[in-house]
Amino acid sequence: MKTRASRLARAARRASALALITGSLAAAGCSSSDESGPSLEGQPAPPCDQTIAGNICSIAGNVESGYEGDDGPALQALLSLPQDTLTASDGTVYILDWNNHRIRKVENGIMRHVAGRGELGGTLDDPANSDFNHPTGMLFAPGEGALVVAAWHNSKIRTLDLATGEITDTCGDGRRAYWGDGGPALTASLDLPASLAWDPRGELVVLDQANQVLRRIDATGMIHPLYGRCVIDAPPPSGPGACDGQEPVACDPMGGLPSGKATCGDPAATCGNPCTPGFNGDGVPAVDMRMGQPFGQSADPGGRLVYDAEGRLCSQSTGTFKYVPRAQPAAGQGGGAISTD
């Protein structure tokens, strides 16, 4: 006969599986009328006491991976590798259900479908793909009337109108490449955008993961480089090797707009290669920093880019938590220095 203490311990372990999505889940008004959580050996689990500081309370998912449960109790629904959450002012929790290629929400304890058919809609690089392909990050647009979504494998930023369900492209032409700085964001190319943030001026910052850079979209819809540098210097046979003290050569422009890539080899032979992950130390100008497959960061709000109260931009790269001290870039150029924090 298992003791009550052992049952509580097992319930806590199972609840923590979903809570690891982000620290905000536990703090986001767990308003479900069914607070019993997943059952244990046929018996309801003890209710999760949300009044106790530090308690982890599941609000969605039953610990199994899959897709089912829309329009039913959120605690009985199946999710598959959820990546991000947002909590609206009315307490609704939006969930990026990554491996189901959907956006869902928990509303008064009920799981609802919001957007995405769960289909990839063609090849990973198909610009006509109208579905979400492994979305990884999202933000509310001002006023909470829309979600701005980093559609990772679409290589696009997309905006979802929450009133109509319409999805429109905000940035990216769907090709996995690096073009278009200084031009319209809609015709620029991204390579696996992973995370988003609004900067203190209300401009959208995009963490362009496989391009190893941060870019920004201004109020007029133009895209600019912000921080980081794409250099192609992987060792052979994957690349041309290191520059050995020489300055990398810029890749050729396309359509009158520059490529964001530079290479240590023959541009004609190597500019089609992906940007090489790297690290060139701290204390360098942020525009010159090298990153290794950057993503969000693990401080609150978990998994996202974030500006702190002092205006520093925080992200994570190859396990190193970093910030860029507050500096307003001019004419599309970054400022400040990179440092660990």
C-alpha positions as CSV (number, residue, x, y, z in Angstrom):
1,M,0.0,0.0,0.0
2,K,1.6,3.2,-1.1
3,T,1.7,6.0,1.4
4,R,0.1,9.4,0.8
5,A,3.5,10.9,0.8
6,S,4.7,8.7,-2.1
7,R,1.5,9.4,-4.0
8,L,2.0,13.1,-3.6
9,A,5.6,12.8,-4.8
10,R,4.6,10.9,-7.9
11,A,1.9,13.5,-8.6
12,A,4.4,16.3,-8.3
13,R,6.8,14.6,-10.7
14,R,4.1,14.1,-13.3
15,A,2.9,17.7,-12.9
16,S,6.4,19.1,-13.3
17,A,6.7,17.6,-16.9
18,L,4.3,20.3,-18.3
19,A,5.4,23.0,-15.9
20,L,8.9,22.8,-17.4
21,I,7.5,24.4,-20.6
22,T,8.0,27.8,-18.9
23,G,7.9,29.2,-15.4
24,S,4.9,31.3,-16.3
25,L,2.6,28.3,-16.4
26,A,2.5,28.0,-12.7
27,A,1.9,31.7,-12.3
28,A,-0.7,32.0,-15.0
29,G,-4.1,31.8,-13.3
30,C,-4.7,28.1,-13.2
31,S,-8.5,28.5,-13.5
32,S,-9.4,25.0,-14.5
33,S,-12.5,23.6,-12.7
34,D,-10.8,20.2,-12.8
35,E,-7.8,20.6,-10.5
36,S,-7.3,17.0,-9.8
37,G,-4.7,16.5,-12.5
38,P,-3.8,13.1,-14.1
39,S,-5.1,10.1,-12.2
40,L,-2.7,7.8,-10.3
41,E,-3.5,4.0,-10.6
42,G,-7.1,4.8,-11.2
43,Q,-7.4,7.3,-8.3
44,P,-7.7,11.1,-8.7
45,A,-4.5,12.9,-7.7
46,P,-4.7,15.2,-4.8
47,P,-5.7,18.7,-5.8
48,C,-2.9,21.1,-6.5
49,D,-3.0,23.9,-3.9
50,Q,-2.3,27.1,-5.9
51,T,-2.2,29.2,-2.8
52,I,1.1,27.7,-1.7
53,A,4.0,29.8,-2.9
54,G,6.3,27.7,-5.1
55,N,3.8,25.0,-5.9
56,I,3.9,23.6,-9.4
57,C,0.4,23.1,-10.8
58,S,-0.3,21.5,-14.2
59,I,-2.9,23.4,-16.2
60,A,-2.8,21.4,-19.5
61,G,-1.7,18.0,-20.8
62,N,-1.7,14.6,-19.2
63,V,2.1,13.9,-19.6
64,E,1.6,11.7,-22.8
65,S,2.7,13.0,-26.2
66,G,0.1,13.3,-28.9
67,Y,-2.8,15.3,-30.2
68,E,-6.3,15.1,-28.9
69,G,-8.6,16.7,-26.4
70,D,-9.7,20.0,-28.0
71,D,-12.9,21.3,-26.4
72,G,-12.4,19.1,-23.4
73,P,-10.7,19.5,-20.1
74,A,-7.2,20.8,-20.6
75,L,-5.7,18.4,-18.1
76,Q,-6.8,15.5,-20.2
77,A,-5.6,16.9,-23.6
78,L,-2.5,15.6,-25.3
79,L,0.3,18.0,-26.4
80,S,3.6,17.3,-28.3
81,L,6.7,19.2,-27.2
82,P,5.0,22.5,-26.4
83,Q,7.6,25.3,-26.7
84,D,6.1,28.6,-25.5
85,T,3.2,30.1,-23.7
86,L,1.5,33.5,-23.3
87,T,-1.0,34.5,-20.7
88,A,-3.6,37.1,-21.8
89,S,-5.0,39.8,-19.5
90,D,-8.2,37.7,-19.1
91,G,-6.2,34.7,-18.0
92,T,-6.4,32.7,-21.2
93,V,-3.1,30.8,-21.7
94,Y,-1.9,30.4,-25.3
95,I,0.3,27.4,-26.1
96,L,2.7,26.8,-29.0
97,D,2.2,23.1,-29.5
98,W,5.4,22.7,-31.4
99,N,5.4,19.1,-32.7
100,N,1.7,19.3,-33.5
101,H,2.3,22.5,-35.6
102,R,-0.6,24.3,-33.9
103,I,-1.5,27.1,-31.5
104,R,-3.9,26.1,-28.8
105,K,-5.3,27.9,-25.7
106,V,-6.6,27.0,-22.3
107,E,-9.7,29.0,-21.5
108,N,-11.5,28.4,-18.2
109,G,-9.9,25.0,-17.9
110,I,-10.9,23.9,-21.4
111,M,-8.4,23.2,-24.3
112,R,-9.3,25.0,-27.5
113,H,-7.8,24.9,-31.0
114,V,-6.6,28.4,-32.2
115,A,-4.7,27.9,-35.5
116,G,-2.7,25.4,-37.6
117,R,-3.9,22.2,-39.2
118,G,-1.0,20.1,-38.0
119,E,0.3,19.7,-41.6
120,L,3.6,20.9,-42.9
121,G,2.0,22.0,-46.2
122,G,4.8,21.0,-48.5
123,T,8.6,21.1,-48.3
124,L,10.3,22.9,-45.4
125,D,11.4,25.7,-47.8
126,D,8.0,26.1,-49.7
127,P,7.2,29.8,-49.6
128,A,3.5,28.9,-50.3
129,N,3.3,26.9,-47.0
130,S,0.3,28.4,-45.2
131,D,0.5,26.3,-42.1
132,F,2.7,26.7,-39.0
133,N,5.7,24.4,-39.3
134,H,7.3,23.9,-35.8
135,P,6.5,27.4,-34.4
136,T,8.9,28.2,-31.6
137,G,8.1,31.7,-30.1
138,M,5.2,34.1,-30.0
139,L,4.3,37.6,-28.7
140,F,1.1,39.5,-28.3
141,A,0.8,42.4,-30.7
142,P,-0.1,45.7,-28.9
143,G,-3.6,45.4,-27.6
144,E,-3.6,41.5,-27.5
145,G,-5.7,41.4,-30.7
146,A,-3.1,39.3,-32.5
147,L,-0.2,36.9,-32.0
148,V,3.1,37.5,-33.7
149,V,4.7,34.0,-34.2
150,A,8.2,32.8,-35.0
151,A,7.3,30.1,-37.6
152,W,10.7,28.3,-37.2
153,H,10.6,25.8,-40.1
154,N,8.6,28.1,-42.3
155,S,11.5,30.6,-41.9
156,K,8.9,33.3,-41.5
157,I,7.4,35.6,-38.9
158,R,3.6,35.4,-39.1
159,T,0.8,37.3,-37.5
160,L,-2.4,35.6,-36.4
161,D,-5.5,37.8,-36.0
162,L,-7.2,36.3,-32.9
163,A,-10.7,37.7,-33.9
164,T,-10.8,36.3,-37.5
165,G,-8.2,33.5,-37.4
166,E,-6.5,35.1,-40.5
167,I,-2.7,34.4,-40.8
168,T,-0.6,37.0,-42.6
169,D,3.1,37.0,-43.3
170,T,5.1,39.8,-41.4
171,C,8.6,38.9,-42.4
172,G,10.4,36.4,-44.6
173,D,9.9,34.9,-48.0
174,G,10.1,31.3,-46.9
175,R,13.6,30.6,-48.2
176,R,16.3,29.5,-45.7
177,A,18.9,32.1,-46.6
178,Y,20.2,35.6,-45.5
179,W,19.1,38.4,-47.7
180,G,17.3,41.7,-47.6
181,D,18.7,43.9,-44.8
182,G,17.8,47.5,-45.6
183,G,14.7,46.5,-47.5
184,P,11.1,45.3,-46.9
185,A,10.9,42.6,-44.2
186,L,8.4,40.7,-46.4
187,T,10.9,40.1,-49.1
188,A,13.8,39.4,-46.8
189,S,15.1,35.8,-46.1
190,L,15.4,34.3,-42.7
191,D,16.9,31.0,-41.6
192,L,15.0,29.4,-38.7
193,P,13.8,32.4,-36.7
194,A,13.5,31.1,-33.2
195,S,12.5,33.9,-30.8
196,L,11.0,37.4,-30.8
197,A,10.9,40.5,-28.6
198,W,9.6,44.0,-28.7
199,D,12.4,46.5,-28.0
200,P,11.9,49.6,-25.9
201,R,10.9,51.6,-29.0
202,G,8.3,49.1,-30.1
203,E,10.3,47.6,-32.9
204,L,10.2,43.9,-33.4
205,V,13.5,42.0,-32.7
206,V,14.0,38.7,-34.5
207,L,16.5,36.1,-33.4
208,D,17.5,34.6,-36.8
209,Q,18.9,31.4,-35.3
210,A,20.7,29.6,-38.2
211,N,22.0,33.0,-39.5
212,Q,23.5,33.5,-36.0
213,V,22.3,37.1,-35.8
214,L,19.6,39.4,-34.4
215,R,17.7,41.6,-36.8
216,R,15.0,44.2,-36.2
217,I,11.9,45.3,-38.1
218,D,11.1,49.0,-37.8
219,A,7.7,50.7,-37.8
220,T,7.7,51.0,-41.6
221,G,8.2,47.3,-42.1
222,M,11.8,47.5,-43.1
223,I,14.4,45.0,-41.8
224,H,17.8,45.9,-40.5
225,P,20.8,44.1,-38.9
226,L,21.0,44.5,-35.2
227,Y,23.6,42.3,-33.5
228,G,25.8,39.4,-34.5
229,R,27.7,38.4,-37.6
230,C,27.3,35.5,-40.1
231,V,30.7,34.1,-41.1
232,I,31.2,30.9,-43.2
233,D,34.3,29.4,-41.8
234,A,33.5,25.8,-41.0
235,P,36.4,23.4,-41.5
236,P,36.5,21.3,-44.7
237,P,34.6,19.5,-46.1
238,S,31.7,21.5,-44.6
239,G,33.3,24.9,-45.3
240,P,36.4,26.8,-46.4
241,G,38.1,26.7,-43.0
242,A,39.2,29.6,-40.8
243,C,40.2,33.0,-42.2
244,D,43.6,32.9,-40.6
245,G,43.6,36.5,-39.7
246,Q,42.1,37.8,-42.9
247,E,38.8,39.6,-43.1
248,P,35.9,37.5,-44.4
249,V,34.7,38.4,-47.9
250,A,31.1,39.6,-48.2
251,C,28.8,37.4,-50.3
252,D,27.2,38.9,-53.4
253,P,24.0,41.0,-53.1
254,M,20.7,39.9,-54.6
255,G,18.1,42.3,-56.1
256,G,20.2,45.3,-55.0
257,L,20.1,44.3,-51.4
258,P,23.2,42.9,-49.6
259,S,23.7,39.4,-48.4
260,G,24.2,39.1,-44.7
261,K,26.9,36.5,-45.1
262,A,30.7,36.7,-45.3
263,T,33.0,33.8,-46.1
264,C,36.6,32.9,-45.6
265,G,36.7,31.1,-48.9
266,D,35.7,31.6,-52.5
267,P,32.4,33.4,-52.5
268,A,31.2,31.6,-55.6
269,A,31.9,28.2,-54.0
270,T,31.0,28.8,-50.4
271,C,28.3,31.5,-50.0
272,G,25.6,28.9,-50.4
273,N,26.8,27.3,-47.2
274,P,25.0,28.0,-43.9
275,C,26.4,30.5,-41.4
276,T,28.9,28.8,-39.1
277,P,28.1,28.7,-35.4
278,G,31.0,30.3,-33.4
279,F,32.1,32.2,-30.3
280,N,34.6,35.1,-30.3
281,G,34.7,36.0,-26.7
282,D,33.2,38.7,-24.6
283,G,33.9,42.4,-24.7
284,V,33.7,42.6,-28.5
285,P,31.3,45.0,-30.2
286,A,27.8,43.4,-30.3
287,V,27.6,43.8,-34.1
288,D,30.7,41.6,-34.5
289,M,29.8,38.9,-32.0
290,R,29.6,35.3,-33.1
291,M,26.8,33.0,-31.8
292,G,26.2,29.3,-31.9
293,Q,22.6,28.5,-32.8
294,P,21.1,31.1,-30.4
295,F,17.7,30.7,-28.9
296,G,15.7,32.4,-26.1
297,Q,17.0,32.5,-22.6
298,S,16.1,30.6,-19.4
299,A,15.4,33.5,-17.1
300,D,11.8,34.8,-16.8
301,P,10.1,34.9,-19.3
302,G,11.6,31.5,-20.1
303,G,12.6,30.7,-23.6
304,R,12.3,34.2,-25.1
305,L,14.4,37.1,-25.9
306,V,13.8,39.8,-23.3
307,Y,14.6,43.3,-22.5
308,D,15.2,43.9,-18.8
309,A,14.3,46.9,-16.8
310,E,17.6,48.6,-17.7
311,G,17.0,48.1,-21.5
312,R,19.5,45.3,-21.9
313,L,18.7,42.6,-24.5
314,C,19.1,39.1,-23.1
315,S,19.4,35.9,-25.0
316,Q,21.3,32.5,-24.8
317,S,23.9,31.1,-27.1
318,T,25.6,27.8,-26.7
319,G,24.7,27.6,-23.1
320,T,26.0,31.1,-22.2
321,F,23.6,33.7,-20.9
322,K,24.4,37.0,-22.5
323,Y,23.2,40.6,-22.6
324,V,23.8,43.6,-24.7
325,P,24.0,46.8,-22.6
326,R,21.5,49.4,-23.6
327,A,22.5,51.3,-26.7
328,Q,20.3,52.7,-29.4
329,P,21.5,51.5,-32.8
330,A,21.7,54.2,-35.5
331,A,21.0,53.7,-39.2
332,G,20.6,50.0,-38.8
333,Q,23.8,49.5,-36.9
334,G,24.1,47.9,-33.4
335,G,25.8,49.3,-30.4
336,G,27.2,48.3,-27.1
337,A,29.3,45.3,-26.2
338,I,28.5,41.7,-25.5
339,S,29.0,40.2,-22.0
340,T,28.0,37.3,-19.9
341,D,25.5,37.8,-17.2
